[in-house]
Amino acid sequence: MAPTDETGRHASPLGATPPTRPPADGGAAGPSARMPRWLPRAMVLALALIAVFQLGSWAFHQLTSLLVNILIAFFLALAIEPAVSWMNSRGLRRGLATFLVFFAVLIVTAGFITLLGSMLAGQIIKIVEDFPDYLDSVIHWINTHFHTELRRVDVQEGLLRSGWLRNYVQNSATGVLDVSAQVLGGLFQLLTITLFSFYFAADGPRLRRAICSVLPPARQAEVLRAWEIAVNKTGGYIYSRGLMALISGIAHYILLQSLGVPYAPVLAVWVGLVSQFIPTIGTYLAGALPMLIAFTVAPWYALWVLIFVVVYQQFENYVLQPKLTSKTVDIHPAVAFGSVIAGTALLGAVGALIAIPAVATLQAFLGAYVKRYDVTDDPRVHGHRRRRPGEGLFTRARAPWGRRPEAQDSGDGTSSGPASDGPSPGGT
């Protein structure tokens, strides 16, 4: 008889406990089916990570404008770093040198804005004063060609009584507050950028020391090297573009002054700045305003301005720019244009301004870690194909017409040409 345990059940002959049957009522399992101890902690950790991610995303979106302002200020500080360092090496304190550089930039910017504003205001006043004459000429042309009897008084009364003019005036009145808010926001943003850039430039050595203090010596050398490259590329970009803007402004001033176009100095400064800091298409965008002003003087003057803009753009691309930017910002025009488009898509107008120095800095920094080899002296490197004797274009084009019928037969006696009734001369 098999032995039994304390509960009265028969024990297994081999000493093993028989498997327990599942409960018939489908109730809860035994103590071994409890929730693992790590699962609640994992759930709490996952929820905490999700909450931290959502909080970080919200904070990043709220601080995007501040981060963009800091980025602009950093590149502006890099741009004026050579001038500040030069003054500091001559005995001036960095704070005073930074203040002098910012004061000079402020004076130049304010003068340019004042001159441009006066030009635009004068043109607007002239357009308003000459508007009745323009309207009379248009009405006379319509009456002559369409045999109508329009009068200027009727047109003015129709405009004043029209509903769209009333709606436009109301919408403009309600949008004054929005424009004022945008102007105040722009001034606050400009003040923020100025303060951050001043601190970055004036306390540049202290900032570099603070960053290097938390890095090992090898990383400190890399950070300082990257900083130096960024300063050289950004400063070189600004100064080379400024020099080309000066040359472009002088050239366009001579042209506009010789044609008798009004506001020639302001238009020359406009062309110089816009054409240099907006690559590839900046010259054509900048030339639109002088062409418009020249057209008010004489239509042929606008054509002369267009011809000069196109010729000067070619001179700048192939003669002037390679000589001035070969040692500062040596990047391909296609790469420059693509970087401007990418910067505009990411940061708008700010990205368009800082895209080229950023790409030039990255290219120079990565170029030190890319191993380069001597290029083989192969004609294909220079865009020439290696041809064999008798493989010229004229020879290959003449070859199908110069073959004899016997040469078109294949080796097995079949002809590669059109089929014939009789046997081929080379067949058996």
Secondary structure, DSSP 8 states (H G I E B T S, - for coil): ---B-TTS-B--TTS--------TT-----GGGS--THHHHHHHHHHHHHHHHHHHHHHHHHTHHHHHHHHHHHHHHHHHHHHHHHHHHTT--HHHHHHHHHHHHHHHHHHHHHHHHHHHHHHHHHHHHHHHHHHHHHHHHHHHHH-----HHHHHHHHHH-HHHHHHHHHHHHTHHHHHHHHHHHHHHHHHHHHHHHHHHHTHHHHHHHHHTTS-HHHHHHHHHHHHHHHHHHHHHHHHHHHHHHHHHHHHHHHHHHHT-TTHHHHHHHHHHHHHHSTTTHHHHHTHHHHHHHHHH-HHHHHHHHHHHHHHHHHIIIIIHHHHHTTT----HHHHHHHHHHHHHHHTHHHHHHHHHHHHHHHHHHHTTS--------GGGGT-----TT--HHHHHHHHHH--GGGGB-TTS-BSS---SS--TT--
